[in-house]
Amino acid sequence: MPHSFSIPAARGPDLCACGLLGELPRRFLDGRDLDLLEPLRFALPGDVDTLTAPAGPALDRGPVAAALRERNERYGHTDAARLTEALADPETLVVITGQQCGLGAGPLFTLTKAVACTLWAEELTRRGRRAVPLFWMASEDHDFAEVARAYFPTAGPDALTLGEDPAPLRPVGDRRLGSAAEALLARVLDAAPSDDYRRRIEDCRQHFGADRCFTDSFARLLVRFLGDRCPLLVDSQLPALKSASVAVQRRLIERREAVDRVLEAAAAELERRDIRLPVRSKRGEAPLFLIGSGGERRRVVWDGAGGYRLRGGGSGTVEELTGTLDRDPEALSPGVLARPAVQDAVFGTALTILGPGELAYMTQARALYEALDVPAPAITLRPQVLLLGARERRWLTRLEAEGIDLANVLSRPDDLERRLAERCELDFIASARAKIDSAVGDLAAGHDSVDPSLAGAWRKTGANLKRTLDQFERRVVAAAARRDDVLKGRIDRLRAHCLPNGHLQEREFTSLHCLASYGSELVRRLSSIDLDPRRLQPLAMDGRPPAATATPDEETA
């Protein structure tokens, strides 16, 4: 059955109300400040019928499609032939998302992004406009700490890592996992809470070999996990893709002064509106990197009218740089602000699916579309999910019987404490506040008759009284919230499951852990999600997950 775009009237908690979305995503979902994304258009599932390929010259995607077929079949993607045949057709719409090549297929939201991309493409196709889903694997990034981290709550409270970065400037995608990956997986297996969990981890062990590179391990796991829900995987270092991006990267070099100006203007507008800059850069710092003969990826900085230098050493002329681009396209690498325009110049993207942080980056990256003559796509925010096993659902059911719902559990700590305190009779605080306000008012009325110069002292006294009462009220609320230890314990356990390390579960739990916990059921549940990004979508998992935050005797608490 095709996925339906209908949005249920009532579903999971509102992410904005729970304080779980950043300021910019909240504004865009409310329809505010959308000019900060122009010429990009912010879309929601209800806008599906308005999506079209951006106006521009017809693209020849044939060579890239052929290379992607070969590469994806190597990953084990059984649907590669059909997807690449669709991609080669210039009439096909492209829906794209992406992520870094994280260990164990990255955080859970990687799977959510990939499935959402497929669902969008399927819905467009069902409505008569063939679309193909693509997943951009950001293999050129050199953020080792990001990709070399994996959180398996069954193996302990802290994320497991591959250690210190031995080559900080080298792109991570083609780097070997090393023996540390095998040791990490052995630790996960030692802590496996069930035979099913251990068997599923063992089934993936071959993808953690010391000689595996990050991109290959990531891609093969994603294909293995998602099967026919997996988008076509695009390695950002694919030679055919690099060749196809030469024209737009040449414009990035030749129009360097205009690029500088528009990025500076976009940053200035964000600062004018008191919005924190996602990317800070200085004049002349290009959104472009050069990968040297030693493999180091260094930022290009323009140096005068006709030269450049590399951050960390090296220099040359602009003419030499364009010559390098022509001879060796794989040596040039777009930065985070240029990557979207380069990607969309190659694929003619109709829709890009982004996470909240990526959406913020687009307020600066959007400036490059017109500067580089790249037709701008629509963009949307990815859906977000929460996995609740049988145990967690029992906890939630008991809490709901006490008037505490999932939105309360996920809310800010102060708001949660206040909600718990509402269960107690705290009218005496409001009564005392009213009396103090009245007394302060009497002081205001009387000080003039004694000495008008006492006005300053009166204001200070009144402020001190109110501040002291506020502090006392916070202590009373916290004490009231703690009064029911059993209820508070249930909330704390459920909150730890939903917000491990203080972040949404899908940003922390590694995909491999989730697949080991729930097996193919996870992909079935993900394949039925709605694409509305406003609400967190709890997915009821039938199998009991391994204990992550509870001890055995807490099962009956």
N, C-alpha and C positions, 0 to 999 in steps of 0.2 A: 504493500500500500504506500502511495506517495505521502510524504510528510504534509500535514496540514498547517497552514499559517494562521489559523484562528487562534486567538489569545483568550484563554479562559478568564472569566470575570474575577475569580479568586484563585490565588495560587500561593507561591512562597512569599517570604518577607520582602518588602520593598528595600532594595539595596541602598537607596539614597536615605530613606528614613532611618535605617540602621547605622548610617555613617560609614558604609563599606565601599563607597565609591569616592573618587577624588572630586575636587571642586569642578574641574572642567567637564568631565563626563556628566555631572549633575546638571550643569548649565545647559549642555547640549540636549540632554534628554528632556529638559524643560522648555526647549525651543529658544533659549537665550544665547546671545553672543555667537550665533552661527556664522556671522561674518568673519569670525576668526579662522574659519575653515575654507573660505572661498579661495579658489574656484572649486574646491571639493564640495560635494553635497552630502550632508548627513542624512542617512536613510534608516528607516525602521522596517520591520516585516510588512507592515501595511502598505509600504511604498513599492512592493515587489513589481507591480505592473508598470511602474514608471522607469524601471531600470533598462538602460540601453547601452550599447557600446558607445564610448565617447566619440564625438565627431573628430575626424582626422583622416589622414591617408590610410589606405588599406595596408595592412601589415602582412608580410610574408613570414608566417610562423612555421613554415614547413621544415626548415633545417633544425630549428630548436626542437620541434615536435619529434623528429626522427631521433635526435640524440636523447631526448627524454624517454622515448620508448625503450631504447637499448638499455639505458641506465636503470629505469624502473623495473624492467624484466630481470635485470641482474639482482635487484633488491628482492625479487619474488612477487612483484605486483602482478596478479593474474588478470587485471583489467587494463593493463597499460596500453594494449593495442587499441582498444575502443576509445580510451580517453585521448590518446595522442592523435588518433584519426579525427576526432572532434576538434582538437586544438588546431590542427593544420587548416581547418576550414575557416577562412576569414570572417564568415558570418556567425561563428560560434561566440557566445559571450563567455568571458573569463571571470570567474569568482576566485579570489585569492586570499590566503592567509599565510601565516608563517611563524617561525620561532627558531631560537637557537637550538643546536643539536645536543640537547641535554642527556646526561647519563640516565639509562633506564627509560628512555623516551621522554625525559623531562618531566616537569610537574603535570599533574592531572589535567590542568587547563589546556595542555597541548592536545590531548585527545578531544576535549570539548571543541576547541578551535577547528580541528580537522573535520570532525563530524558535522559541525555547523556549516562549514564550507561546502561539504557534500550535499547537505540538506537544502541550502540556498540554490545550488546548481540544479538539483533535482526538481525543485519547485519551479524554477524558471523554465526548465525543459518541459515540465508537465503543462505549463501555460503556453506552450507553442514556440518558445525561443530556446533553442538548444544552448546549453551552457556546460562548461567543464570546470571542475574544482581543481585548483592548484595549491600546493603547500610549499612555500619558499623556505628552504632550510638555510639559515643564515650561517653558513660554514666559514665565512671570511672573518667573522668577528673574532677578537682575541681576548674575550672575557672568560678566561679559564675558570675563575672562581664560580662563575654562574653555571657553566656546563658540567663541571667536575663535582657537583654537589648532588646528593640524593638523600631523601628523607624516608626511611622505613621505620615507622613508629614501633614496630615489633622488635627492632634491633636496639632500641634505646631512645632517650628523649632528644638526642642531638642528631643533626644531619651528619651523614657519612660523607667523606670527601676523599679525593685522590691525592691530597696533600698540597704542598706549595707548587706554584707554577714554575716549571723549570725554564720556560722560554716565553716571557710575558708578551712579546710583540709578534709572535707567530700566530697566524689564524689557527683556530682550534680544530676546524673541521677535518683536516687531513692529518692531525696528530694522533699517534697511537695511544690507546688507553693505558697500556703498560701493566705490569704485574699488580699494581695497586688495585685495579678494577677486579681482578680475580680474588684478591684478598677481601675486598669489600663484599663481594657476592658470597664468599665463604662465611663471612660474619652474619650476613642476612640469613643464610641457610641454617647456621647454628642456632639462630634465634627463632626459626620458623615455628609458628604456633600450631600447625596442623600438617597432616600428610598432604592434603590438597595444595596448601600454600607452598610447601617444599617442592612438590612435583612441578607446579607451574613455574617456579623459579628455575628449577633444574632444566626445564624445557627451553629456557632462554639463555642458558649458560654459555652456549657457543658464541653468543653475540657480545660477550664480555672478555673474550680472549685478549691477551696482552698485545697481540699484533693487530687487533681491530682498530680502525680509526673512528673518531667520534661520529662523523657523518654516516659511515656505513653501518655502525652499530645502531644509531638512532633510526635510520631509514628502515633497516630490516625489522626492527622491533615494531615500528609504526605499522608497517605492512602486515606483520604477523598479528598484531593486536586488532587492527581495524578491518582486515579482509576487504570485502567489496565496499566498505564505507570509507576506504582510504583515498584521499585525493591523489592526483599525480604529484610526485615529489620532485621538487626543483632544487638541485644543488646550486647555490649561488656561485660556485667556482666551475661550473660546467663549461668547458671550452666553447661549445656552440652558443651558449648564452652570453659569454664574454664577447664573442665576435659580433653577436647581434646588438650589443650595447655600445659598440664603438662610436656610432654617430652621436648618441646623446651624451656620452662622456667627452667627446670632442667639443661639443657645445659647452659643456660644463667648464672646460679649460678656456676656450676662446672667449666666452662671455663672463670671465671671472670677475670683472669689475661690476657688472650688472648683478651677478649672483651675490656678491658681497653686499651690494646696496639693498637688495630685496630681503635678504636674511636679516640685515641690520634693522630694516624698517619693521619686519615682523616681530623681532625681539623688542623693539621700542614700544610697539603697540601693546604687547603683553605687559610690559612693565608699567605702561600708562594706566592699565586697568588693574594694577596690583596683582598680577598673576605671575607666579614663580616660573622662571624660564626652565623648560625641560633640558635645554642644551645651552651652555654658555660658551661663547667663543669670541676671539678678538678679531679685529679687522684684518683681513688678509689670510685668515685660517680657512683653507678650502674644505668643503665637505667631501674630500677626496684623499685616498691613501695610495702610496706606492709600495708594492711588495718587492723588496730587494732580492738580490741573488742569495742571500743568507736566509730568506724566508721571513724577515721582519717586516711588519706592516706599519709604515710610518706616515704620519699626516703631512700633507703638502701645505706649505705656507708660501704665499706669493711674495716675492722679494723684488720690488721695483716693477718697471713696465714690462720687462722681458725675462725675468728670472724667477726661480723658485728655490726653496730650501726645504729640507725634511726635518721635522722635529726629531732631535736626537742625532743629527748629523747627515751630511750629504746636501748637494745642491746641483743646479743645472739651469738650462734655459727652457723657456716654455716650448720652443721649437723642439728641443730634445725630448721633452715630456710627451708631446704629441707624436713624435717619431716612435717613442717606446710604445705608446698606445697602438699605433698602426702595426708595429712588428710583433708585439707581444701583448694582446688585449688582457691576458690573465694577470699582468703586472699591475693594472689599475683597479682600484677597489673603492666603490662609493662609501661615504660615511653614512651615519644614521639619518641625516637630513636629506641626503641625495638619493639614498636607496629606493624610496617609494617612486620617485619620478623615473629613475632608471628602469626599475621593474615594469612600470606601466608603459614606458616607451616601447619596451620589447613586446609586451603581451596585449596592449590595448585593453587594459582591465576595465570591466564594467562595475565591479564591486570589490572592495577590500574589507576584510573582517579584522578588526583590531581589538586588542585588550585596552583597559583603561589607561595604562601608562603610554602605550603606543598612540592612543588617540590624542593625548596631550602633545606628543612630539609633532603631530601633524599640524599644529598651529604655527609651527615654524617651517616644517618641510613643505607645506602648501605653497609657499612663496616661489618655489623652484619650477612649478608646472608651467606657468606663463613665461618665466625667464628662459626656459629651455624648450618652449614650444611643444610641450607634452600635454595631450588632452587629459583632463582630470576626471577620475572615476568618482562614483559614489563611495562613501565609506560608512561602515556601521560598527556598532559595539557588539562584541561577542556575548553570547549567553553565558551564565555562570550557574554551576550546579553544586549540589551538596549530597554526598553519599551517606545514607542512614541505614545501617544494618538493623537486624531484628532487635538487638539489645538497645541500640540508641532510640529506636522507635518506641520501645517500652518505656524508656526514661521519659521521652517526650509526652507520651500518653498520660503518664502519671503527673507530669508537670501541668499539662493542659487541664487536668481535673482540678488542679489548685489555682487555675486562672493565669498560668504562665505559658505563653505560647513561644514558638520558635523565634519570632521577631524580638521578644523580650530577652531571650537567651543570647541573641547575637548583638544586642544593642550595646551602646557605650556603658562601661562599668558604672558610671554615676547614674545613668538612666535605669540600669538594671536594679541598682540598689534602691532607687526611688520607687520603682514598681513593686519591689518586695516590701518596702516600708509601707506602701499604701494598704497592705493587708493588715496593718496594725492601726490602732487609733492614735493619731498624732495631732489631733485638733488643738491640743494645748500649745503647740508651737505657733500655729496661726493666731491663737488668742493672745499669746504673749507678744507676738509681733505687732498686733493691732494696738495693744496697750503702749508699747514702746513708741510706735509712730505717733500716738496721741500725746505722749509725754514730751516727745521731741517737738511736736507742734506747739505745746504750751510754752516750752522754753523759747521758741521763736517769737511767740507773741509777747512774752514778758521781758526779754532782755533789753529792749529799747527803752522801757520805762526806768530801767536802772542805769544802764550805761550803753549807749549805741556802739561803743568800741568793743563790746563783748561779742559782736556778730561772728568774728573769726573763731573765737573759742567755742561758740555755740555750734557752728558747723562741724568743727573737729569732734566735739563731744557726741553729736548726733551720728556722725560717720563711724566713730569708734563703737558706739552702742550697736549699730546695725551690723557692723563687721563681726563683732563678738557673737551676736545672735546667729549670724550665718555660719560661723565656725561651729557653734554648738549644735545647730540644726544638722550640719553634715555628720557630726558624731552620733547624734540621735538616730539619723536615717541609717547609718552604717550598722549601729547596734541593733536596730529593729530588723534590718536585713539579715543579720547573723543569728537572730533568735531561733529560727527553725533550722537546726543544723542538718537534719535529714534532707529537707527541701533544698537547702543551699548546696549540700553535697551533690545532689542529683544535677543541679544546674551547673555546678563547676565541672562535673564529669562530661556532661553533654557539650558544654562550651569548649572544653579542651579538645573534644573530638571535632567540633565544627570550626574552631579557630585555633589550631595548633600553632604554638609559638606566636600567638596574637594575630595570625593572618588567616584569611579564608583557607579552608581545607585544600581546595584545588590548587592553591599557590604553593602548598607545602608538600602534600603527599605525592610521592613519585608515582608515575604512571604504572611502572612495573609492580609496585606494592599493591596498587588498586586492582590490577589484573590478577595478581596472585591471590588476593583476598576474595574476589568475586567471579573470576573466570569470564567466560563469554557473556554472562548475564550483564556485565558492565556495558559492553558495547551495545547490546540490545536496548538497555535503558537509555543510553546516550542517544541512540538512533531515534528515540521517540520524544526528545526534548522539543520544547517550543523555542523559537528564536528570539523572543522578546527579551531584551537585555535589562529591563527595569527591575525584574524580580529574581531573587535567588530560587533555583528550582531544586527542591529536595527530591532525590531519587531513592525510592524504597528498594533496598537490595534484599532479596529473599534469603540468601545464604547468610549465616552468621559470620561476620568478619573477625579477624584475630583481635585480641585485646590490645588496645593502643594506649588507653589512658586509665584503665580500671584494673583492679586486682580481682582474683576469682570470686571473693566473697561479696564483691560489689554488684554481682549479677542480680541479687535479690534485694538490693537496697531500695 
